[in-house]
Amino acid sequence: MGGFIHYGILPSSYQTLLQDIYTDLQLKLHTEYKLALSERKVFWINIWQRTGKKTGLMVEFDQSRQLD
């Protein structure tokens, strides 16, 4: 499973929240997003990480407080 654990399907309210966050971050990271698309590369966003060392670019987004 590549280090991932599947916990099931999120309730629709959380699905909507994650979709909204993804859209918000696409806008905030527009340049990086467009570059990844043009180069046919994966555009990876680690939206939420409760454990482990936080690394890389930490971007604030409008719904961040709703995740906890």
C-alpha positions, 0 to 999 in steps of 0.5 A: 500500500505504499505507506498509506492506510485507507480509512474509508470514504469521507463524509460529503461535508469533508469531501467538500472541504478538501475540494475547497482547500484544493481549489484555494491552494491551486489559486495560491500556488498558481505558478507552481501548479501551471508549471507542473501541468505544463511539464506533465509532472505531479502537483503534490500538496500535503494539505494536512500532517498531524504527525512527523516533522513538518517540512517544505513550504507551509502555505496558509489557506482559508479553511486550515482551522477547520481541519482539526 
